[in-house]
């Protein structure tokens, strides 16, 4: 998230001093994106409760935005039940649409390899992040 004055933050709902990465007018964007604070933000996003890591919808939802993970609910996203209901209904229909749009004989895309960077942005390997089976 970039503010009008050039301040750069880890996320659009995290525009607070603790998540300010720097200012694009006087800093390196690469350095800000590779900063410890940005890595901490990515780890926080990937830090999911066990119930989320076991969820069959993990590959689609990934726990949602950390701003919606309420401490009083065990850090489970407060939109989880509604999202599950929607995806239970719409999922098969969306998969059918994707299959119809895929060229004949092309398989669905596979998750990243175990040692590949995790697509959630945590900076961790997939097997140590969203690909955990614990």
Residue pairs with C-beta under 8 A, 6 or more apart in sequence:
1 8
1 9
1 10
1 11
1 12
1 14
1 15
2 8
2 9
2 24
3 9
3 15
5 23
5 25
6 23
6 24
6 25
6 26
7 20
7 22
7 23
8 20
8 21
8 22
8 23
8 24
8 27
8 29
8 32
9 15
9 16
9 19
9 20
9 21
10 19
10 21
10 37
10 38
10 41
11 19
11 41
11 65
11 66
11 67
13 65
13 67
14 41
14 67
19 37
19 41
21 32
21 33
21 35
21 37
21 38
22 31
22 32
22 35
24 32
32 38
39 122
39 123
42 120
42 121
42 122
42 123
42 124
43 122
43 123
43 124
44 66
45 62
45 63
45 66
45 120
45 121
45 122
46 118
46 120
46 122
46 124
46 129
46 130
48 58
48 62
48 63
48 75
48 130
49 74
49 75
49 76
50 134
51 74
51 76
52 58
52 63
52 76
52 77
52 80
53 132
53 134
55 61
57 83
57 84
57 87
58 130
59 111
59 130
60 87
61 77
61 80
61 83
61 87
62 120
62 130
63 69
63 77
64 77
64 79
64 80
64 83
65 77
68 77
68 78
68 79
69 75
69 76
69 77
69 78
70 76
70 77
70 78
77 83
98 108
99 108
102 108
111 126
111 131
112 118
112 119
112 126
112 131
113 126
114 125
114 126
114 127
114 131
115 125
115 126
115 127
116 125
116 126
117 123
117 124
117 125
117 126
118 124
118 125
118 126
118 128
118 129
118 130
118 131
119 126
119 130
120 129
120 130
122 129
122 130
125 131
